[in-house]
């Protein structure tokens, strides 16, 4: 008995030491991540100030707009995946010889650069989404010839910047009418495979992606810290799914989340996670989908709060929701959820899901 006690005490001591080591490692990892985030924020702010000094404004990427600056920052492109446009812009010095020729060359160069940008799969981001005047799709092979035809007689205005007066030249191009369908077709096979794997309805996922990013693989919401097609936030859905999928307790990096397949796996997997961890007792499928969509945007705690006033899952929540039909669950979430953004989000996602077959 004495020997057993000694062994038990020794094991307890080892366990406590292991726990201390884990907590030390966790604290160290969190501190390292905060340091990384601070470095990224500092670098971005420095870059933003530099651009503002050159341009008198900073145009940033958003969930639906992909912004790229050229190598010397005198050229800029903004691809709006919601409106279906590409706006090209360049700055030219007032003292430049032949400023219009310089501007047209810059704009053509920036358009060729954007056309050549590829996704993680090596396929151009704008494949089959921009047409030349001939009607042929613009691709890297014909980008220079097409750019020469598409970029001509840009609009010009004189602007005041912190560096002095400059000439700003701009051209706006239209994507093809079916640009959204082109992007959907590109990602649909992976979406369907992941929906089958995680047992999440494909129309629900399509509605989420359409609402979050309009299928923009370069989607960034810098205020929310969200990235990619499904707008994954590293410290929330990102860290949860990194642990589940990769046995990695760290937050995924933004560049990882801008890989469409990684983003889709984490986003669709997170919808499944919300379902089985919080809403599996909701008996009506549509009611469960409404709670999942709301939780994806505003967190599970606020879904519980909408029905019970409490932020934790409870039997009372299950009872209240299961006593309602799906229509009244929808009405409660779109009328009583504490955040207006989530109320509007549920309406948008469910409406768009109808375009993909409905819930």
Helices and strands as residue ranges (DSSP letters): H 2-55, E 65-69, E 75-80, E 85-93, H 99-116, G 140-142, H 143-150, E 155-161, E 164-174, H 179-198, H 202-213, E 220-221, E 226-227, E 232-233, I 234-238, H 239-246, H 254-257, H 260-278, H 285-298, H 300-308, H 315-322, H 326-336, H 340-355
